[in-house]
Amino acid sequence: MRLVRRGLRAGYGPIRQADYDVKRWKLIGIGALAVIGIGSMAMG
């Protein structure tokens, strides 16, 4: 966390934050697909 805060002050913030958001959205997307897949298998 401290490194991220220093990065924000140095101007690295937006790049680091965007990279973090991409990773987070990929995980959310994979999780959502897994839930939908399991749900459709259980229903079908």
C-alpha distance matrix in Angstrom:
0.0 3.8 5.4 5.1 6.3 8.7 9.8 10.6 12.7 14.3 15.3 13.5 11.8 14.8 15.2 11.8 12.0 15.6 15.0 12.6 15.4 18.1 16.8 16.5 19.9 21.5 20.5 21.9 24.9 25.7 25.4 27.7 30.2 30.3 31.0 33.7 35.2 35.5 36.8 39.4 40.5 41.0 42.9 44.9
3.8 0.0 3.8 5.4 5.1 6.3 8.6 9.9 10.9 12.4 14.3 13.1 12.1 15.6 16.2 13.1 13.9 17.6 17.2 15.4 18.2 20.9 19.9 19.9 23.2 24.7 24.0 25.5 28.4 29.2 29.1 31.4 33.8 34.0 34.7 37.4 38.9 39.2 40.6 43.1 44.2 44.7 46.7 48.7
5.4 3.8 0.0 3.8 5.4 5.1 6.1 8.7 10.0 10.4 12.2 10.4 10.2 13.7 13.6 10.7 12.4 15.7 14.9 13.8 17.0 19.2 18.3 19.0 22.2 23.4 23.1 24.9 27.5 28.2 28.6 30.9 33.0 33.3 34.5 36.9 38.2 38.9 40.4 42.7 43.8 44.6 46.6 48.3
5.1 5.4 3.8 0.0 3.8 5.4 4.9 6.2 8.8 9.7 10.4 8.4 7.1 10.4 10.8 7.8 8.8 12.4 12.2 10.9 13.8 16.2 15.8 16.2 19.2 20.8 20.8 22.2 24.7 25.8 26.2 28.2 30.4 31.1 32.1 34.4 35.9 36.7 38.0 40.2 41.6 42.4 44.1 45.9
6.3 5.1 5.4 3.8 0.0 3.8 5.3 5.0 6.5 8.7 9.9 9.3 7.8 11.4 12.8 10.5 10.9 14.6 15.1 13.9 16.1 19.0 18.9 18.9 21.7 23.7 23.7 24.7 27.4 28.7 28.9 30.7 33.1 33.9 34.6 36.8 38.6 39.3 40.4 42.7 44.2 44.9 46.5 48.4
8.7 6.3 5.1 5.4 3.8 0.0 3.8 5.4 5.2 6.2 8.7 8.5 8.5 12.4 13.2 11.4 12.8 16.1 16.4 15.9 18.5 20.9 20.9 21.4 24.2 25.9 26.1 27.5 29.9 31.1 31.6 33.5 35.7 36.5 37.5 39.6 41.2 42.1 43.3 45.5 46.9 47.8 49.4 51.2
9.8 8.6 6.1 4.9 5.3 3.8 0.0 3.8 5.4 4.9 6.1 4.8 5.5 9.2 9.5 8.1 10.0 13.0 13.2 13.4 15.9 18.0 18.3 19.3 21.7 23.3 24.0 25.4 27.5 28.8 29.7 31.4 33.4 34.4 35.6 37.6 39.0 40.2 41.5 43.5 44.9 46.0 47.6 49.1
10.6 9.9 8.7 6.2 5.0 5.4 3.8 0.0 3.8 5.4 5.1 5.4 3.9 7.5 9.4 8.5 9.1 12.2 13.5 13.4 15.1 17.7 18.6 18.9 21.1 23.2 24.0 24.9 27.0 28.8 29.4 30.8 33.0 34.3 35.2 36.9 38.8 40.0 41.0 42.9 44.7 45.6 46.9 48.6
12.7 10.9 10.0 8.8 6.5 5.2 5.4 3.8 0.0 3.8 5.5 7.5 7.4 10.6 12.5 12.0 12.9 15.8 17.1 17.2 18.9 21.4 22.4 22.7 24.9 27.0 27.7 28.6 30.8 32.6 33.2 34.6 36.8 38.1 38.9 40.7 42.6 43.8 44.7 46.7 48.5 49.4 50.7 52.4
14.3 12.4 10.4 9.7 8.7 6.2 4.9 5.4 3.8 0.0 3.8 5.7 7.6 10.5 11.4 11.4 13.3 15.6 16.5 17.3 19.3 21.3 22.3 23.3 25.3 27.0 28.1 29.4 31.2 32.8 33.8 35.3 37.2 38.6 39.7 41.4 43.0 44.4 45.6 47.4 49.0 50.2 51.5 53.0
15.3 14.3 12.2 10.4 9.9 8.7 6.1 5.1 5.5 3.8 0.0 3.8 5.4 7.3 8.6 9.6 11.1 12.9 14.3 15.5 17.0 18.8 20.3 21.4 23.0 24.8 26.2 27.3 28.8 30.7 31.9 33.1 34.9 36.6 37.7 39.1 40.8 42.4 43.4 45.1 46.9 48.2 49.3 50.7
13.5 13.1 10.4 8.4 9.3 8.5 4.8 5.4 7.5 5.7 3.8 0.0 3.8 5.9 5.8 6.2 8.6 10.3 11.0 12.4 14.4 15.9 17.1 18.4 20.2 21.7 23.1 24.5 26.0 27.6 28.9 30.4 32.0 33.5 34.9 36.4 37.8 39.4 40.7 42.3 43.9 45.3 46.6 47.9
11.8 12.1 10.2 7.1 7.8 8.5 5.5 3.9 7.4 7.6 5.4 3.8 0.0 3.8 5.6 5.2 5.8 8.4 9.9 10.4 11.9 14.2 15.5 16.1 17.9 19.9 21.1 22.0 23.8 25.7 26.7 27.9 29.9 31.4 32.5 34.0 35.8 37.2 38.2 40.0 41.8 42.9 44.2 45.7
14.8 15.6 13.7 10.4 11.4 12.4 9.2 7.5 10.6 10.5 7.3 5.9 3.8 0.0 3.8 5.6 5.1 6.0 8.6 9.8 10.3 12.1 14.3 15.0 16.1 18.2 19.9 20.6 21.9 24.1 25.4 26.2 28.1 29.9 31.0 32.1 34.0 35.7 36.6 38.1 40.1 41.4 42.4 43.7
15.2 16.2 13.6 10.8 12.8 13.2 9.5 9.4 12.5 11.4 8.6 5.8 5.6 3.8 0.0 3.8 5.5 5.2 6.2 8.6 9.9 10.7 12.6 14.3 15.4 16.7 18.7 20.0 21.0 22.8 24.5 25.6 27.0 28.8 30.3 31.5 32.9 34.8 36.0 37.3 39.1 40.6 41.8 42.9
11.8 13.1 10.7 7.8 10.5 11.4 8.1 8.5 12.0 11.4 9.6 6.2 5.2 5.6 3.8 0.0 3.8 5.5 5.2 6.2 8.7 10.1 10.9 12.3 14.4 15.6 16.9 18.5 20.0 21.5 22.8 24.3 26.0 27.3 28.8 30.4 31.7 33.3 34.6 36.2 37.8 39.2 40.6 41.9
12.0 13.9 12.4 8.8 10.9 12.8 10.0 9.1 12.9 13.3 11.1 8.6 5.8 5.1 5.5 3.8 0.0 3.8 5.4 5.0 6.1 8.7 10.0 10.4 12.1 14.2 15.4 16.2 18.0 19.9 20.9 22.1 24.1 25.6 26.7 28.2 29.9 31.4 32.4 34.1 36.0 37.1 38.4 39.8
15.6 17.6 15.7 12.4 14.6 16.1 13.0 12.2 15.8 15.6 12.9 10.3 8.4 6.0 5.2 5.5 3.8 0.0 3.8 5.4 5.0 6.2 8.7 9.7 10.4 12.3 14.3 15.1 16.1 18.3 19.8 20.6 22.2 24.2 25.5 26.5 28.1 30.0 31.0 32.4 34.3 35.8 36.8 38.0
15.0 17.2 14.9 12.2 15.1 16.4 13.2 13.5 17.1 16.5 14.3 11.0 9.9 8.6 6.2 5.2 5.4 3.8 0.0 3.8 5.5 5.2 6.4 8.7 10.0 10.8 12.6 14.4 15.4 16.8 18.5 20.0 21.3 22.8 24.5 25.8 27.0 28.8 30.3 31.6 33.1 34.8 36.1 37.2
12.6 15.4 13.8 10.9 13.9 15.9 13.4 13.4 17.2 17.3 15.5 12.4 10.4 9.8 8.6 6.2 5.0 5.4 3.8 0.0 3.8 5.5 5.2 6.2 8.7 10.0 10.8 12.3 14.2 15.5 16.6 18.3 20.1 21.2 22.6 24.3 25.7 27.1 28.5 30.2 31.7 33.0 34.5 35.9
15.4 18.2 17.0 13.8 16.1 18.5 15.9 15.1 18.9 19.3 17.0 14.4 11.9 10.3 9.9 8.7 6.1 5.0 5.5 3.8 0.0 3.8 5.5 5.0 6.0 8.5 9.8 10.3 11.9 14.1 15.1 16.1 18.1 19.7 20.8 22.1 23.9 25.5 26.5 28.1 29.9 31.2 32.3 33.8
18.1 20.9 19.2 16.2 19.0 20.9 18.0 17.7 21.4 21.3 18.8 15.9 14.2 12.1 10.7 10.1 8.7 6.2 5.2 5.5 3.8 0.0 3.8 5.4 5.2 6.1 8.7 9.8 10.3 12.2 14.1 15.1 16.3 18.2 19.8 20.9 22.2 24.2 25.4 26.6 28.4 30.0 31.2 32.2
16.8 19.9 18.3 15.8 18.9 20.9 18.3 18.6 22.4 22.3 20.3 17.1 15.5 14.3 12.6 10.9 10.0 8.7 6.4 5.2 5.5 3.8 0.0 3.8 5.6 5.1 6.3 8.7 9.9 10.7 12.3 14.2 15.4 16.6 18.4 20.0 21.0 22.6 24.2 25.7 27.0 28.6 30.2 31.3
16.5 19.9 19.0 16.2 18.9 21.4 19.3 18.9 22.7 23.3 21.4 18.4 16.1 15.0 14.3 12.3 10.4 9.7 8.7 6.2 5.0 5.4 3.8 0.0 3.8 5.5 5.2 6.2 8.6 10.0 10.6 12.2 14.3 15.4 16.5 18.3 19.9 21.1 22.4 24.2 25.8 26.9 28.4 29.9
19.9 23.2 22.2 19.2 21.7 24.2 21.7 21.1 24.9 25.3 23.0 20.2 17.9 16.1 15.4 14.4 12.1 10.4 10.0 8.7 6.0 5.2 5.6 3.8 0.0 3.8 5.4 4.9 5.9 8.5 9.6 10.2 12.1 14.0 15.1 16.2 17.9 19.7 20.6 22.1 24.0 25.4 26.5 27.8
21.5 24.7 23.4 20.8 23.7 25.9 23.3 23.2 27.0 27.0 24.8 21.7 19.9 18.2 16.7 15.6 14.2 12.3 10.8 10.0 8.5 6.1 5.1 5.5 3.8 0.0 3.8 5.5 5.0 6.1 8.5 9.8 10.5 12.2 14.2 15.3 16.2 18.2 19.7 20.9 22.4 24.2 25.5 26.4
20.5 24.0 23.1 20.8 23.7 26.1 24.0 24.0 27.7 28.1 26.2 23.1 21.1 19.9 18.7 16.9 15.4 14.3 12.6 10.8 9.8 8.7 6.3 5.2 5.4 3.8 0.0 3.8 5.4 5.2 6.0 8.5 9.9 10.5 12.2 14.2 15.2 16.4 18.1 19.9 21.0 22.4 24.1 25.4
21.9 25.5 24.9 22.2 24.7 27.5 25.4 24.9 28.6 29.4 27.3 24.5 22.0 20.6 20.0 18.5 16.2 15.1 14.4 12.3 10.3 9.8 8.7 6.2 4.9 5.5 3.8 0.0 3.8 5.5 5.1 6.0 8.6 9.8 10.5 12.2 14.0 15.3 16.2 18.1 19.9 20.9 22.2 23.8
24.9 28.4 27.5 24.7 27.4 29.9 27.5 27.0 30.8 31.2 28.8 26.0 23.8 21.9 21.0 20.0 18.0 16.1 15.4 14.2 11.9 10.3 9.9 8.6 5.9 5.0 5.4 3.8 0.0 3.8 5.4 5.1 6.2 8.6 9.9 10.5 12.1 14.2 15.2 16.3 18.2 19.8 20.9 21.9
25.7 29.2 28.2 25.8 28.7 31.1 28.8 28.8 32.6 32.8 30.7 27.6 25.7 24.1 22.8 21.5 19.9 18.3 16.8 15.5 14.1 12.2 10.7 10.0 8.5 6.1 5.2 5.5 3.8 0.0 3.8 5.5 5.2 6.1 8.7 9.9 10.4 12.2 14.1 15.3 16.4 18.2 19.8 20.7
25.4 29.1 28.6 26.2 28.9 31.6 29.7 29.4 33.2 33.8 31.9 28.9 26.7 25.4 24.5 22.8 20.9 19.8 18.5 16.6 15.1 14.1 12.3 10.6 9.6 8.5 6.0 5.1 5.4 3.8 0.0 3.8 5.5 5.1 6.2 8.6 9.8 10.6 12.1 14.2 15.4 16.4 18.2 19.7
27.7 31.4 30.9 28.2 30.7 33.5 31.4 30.8 34.6 35.3 33.1 30.4 27.9 26.2 25.6 24.3 22.1 20.6 20.0 18.3 16.1 15.1 14.2 12.2 10.2 9.8 8.5 6.0 5.1 5.5 3.8 0.0 3.8 5.4 5.1 6.1 8.5 9.9 10.4 12.1 14.2 15.3 16.3 17.8
30.2 33.8 33.0 30.4 33.1 35.7 33.4 33.0 36.8 37.2 34.9 32.0 29.9 28.1 27.0 26.0 24.1 22.2 21.3 20.1 18.1 16.3 15.4 14.3 12.1 10.5 9.9 8.6 6.2 5.2 5.5 3.8 0.0 3.8 5.5 5.1 5.9 8.5 9.7 10.4 12.1 14.1 15.1 15.9
30.3 34.0 33.3 31.1 33.9 36.5 34.4 34.3 38.1 38.6 36.6 33.5 31.4 29.9 28.8 27.3 25.6 24.2 22.8 21.2 19.7 18.2 16.6 15.4 14.0 12.2 10.5 9.8 8.6 6.1 5.1 5.4 3.8 0.0 3.8 5.5 5.0 6.1 8.4 9.9 10.5 12.1 14.1 15.1
31.0 34.7 34.5 32.1 34.6 37.5 35.6 35.2 38.9 39.7 37.7 34.9 32.5 31.0 30.3 28.8 26.7 25.5 24.5 22.6 20.8 19.8 18.4 16.5 15.1 14.2 12.2 10.5 9.9 8.7 6.2 5.1 5.5 3.8 0.0 3.8 5.5 5.2 5.9 8.5 9.9 10.5 12.1 13.9
33.7 37.4 36.9 34.4 36.8 39.6 37.6 36.9 40.7 41.4 39.1 36.4 34.0 32.1 31.5 30.4 28.2 26.5 25.8 24.3 22.1 20.9 20.0 18.3 16.2 15.3 14.2 12.2 10.5 9.9 8.6 6.1 5.1 5.5 3.8 0.0 3.8 5.6 5.0 6.0 8.5 9.8 10.4 11.7
35.2 38.9 38.2 35.9 38.6 41.2 39.0 38.8 42.6 43.0 40.8 37.8 35.8 34.0 32.9 31.7 29.9 28.1 27.0 25.7 23.9 22.2 21.0 19.9 17.9 16.2 15.2 14.0 12.1 10.4 9.8 8.5 5.9 5.0 5.5 3.8 0.0 3.8 5.4 5.2 6.2 8.6 9.9 10.3
35.5 39.2 38.9 36.7 39.3 42.1 40.2 40.0 43.8 44.4 42.4 39.4 37.2 35.7 34.8 33.3 31.4 30.0 28.8 27.1 25.5 24.2 22.6 21.1 19.7 18.2 16.4 15.3 14.2 12.2 10.6 9.9 8.5 6.1 5.2 5.6 3.8 0.0 3.8 5.5 5.1 6.1 8.6 9.9
36.8 40.6 40.4 38.0 40.4 43.3 41.5 41.0 44.7 45.6 43.4 40.7 38.2 36.6 36.0 34.6 32.4 31.0 30.3 28.5 26.5 25.4 24.2 22.4 20.6 19.7 18.1 16.2 15.2 14.1 12.1 10.4 9.7 8.4 5.9 5.0 5.4 3.8 0.0 3.8 5.4 5.1 6.1 8.4
39.4 43.1 42.7 40.2 42.7 45.5 43.5 42.9 46.7 47.4 45.1 42.3 40.0 38.1 37.3 36.2 34.1 32.4 31.6 30.2 28.1 26.6 25.7 24.2 22.1 20.9 19.9 18.1 16.3 15.3 14.2 12.1 10.4 9.9 8.5 6.0 5.2 5.5 3.8 0.0 3.8 5.4 5.0 5.7
40.5 44.2 43.8 41.6 44.2 46.9 44.9 44.7 48.5 49.0 46.9 43.9 41.8 40.1 39.1 37.8 36.0 34.3 33.1 31.7 29.9 28.4 27.0 25.8 24.0 22.4 21.0 19.9 18.2 16.4 15.4 14.2 12.1 10.5 9.9 8.5 6.2 5.1 5.4 3.8 0.0 3.8 5.5 5.1
41.0 44.7 44.6 42.4 44.9 47.8 46.0 45.6 49.4 50.2 48.2 45.3 42.9 41.4 40.6 39.2 37.1 35.8 34.8 33.0 31.2 30.0 28.6 26.9 25.4 24.2 22.4 20.9 19.8 18.2 16.4 15.3 14.1 12.1 10.5 9.8 8.6 6.1 5.1 5.4 3.8 0.0 3.8 5.7
42.9 46.7 46.6 44.1 46.5 49.4 47.6 46.9 50.7 51.5 49.3 46.6 44.2 42.4 41.8 40.6 38.4 36.8 36.1 34.5 32.3 31.2 30.2 28.4 26.5 25.5 24.1 22.2 20.9 19.8 18.2 16.3 15.1 14.1 12.1 10.4 9.9 8.6 6.1 5.0 5.5 3.8 0.0 3.8
44.9 48.7 48.3 45.9 48.4 51.2 49.1 48.6 52.4 53.0 50.7 47.9 45.7 43.7 42.9 41.9 39.8 38.0 37.2 35.9 33.8 32.2 31.3 29.9 27.8 26.4 25.4 23.8 21.9 20.7 19.7 17.8 15.9 15.1 13.9 11.7 10.3 9.9 8.4 5.7 5.1 5.7 3.8 0.0
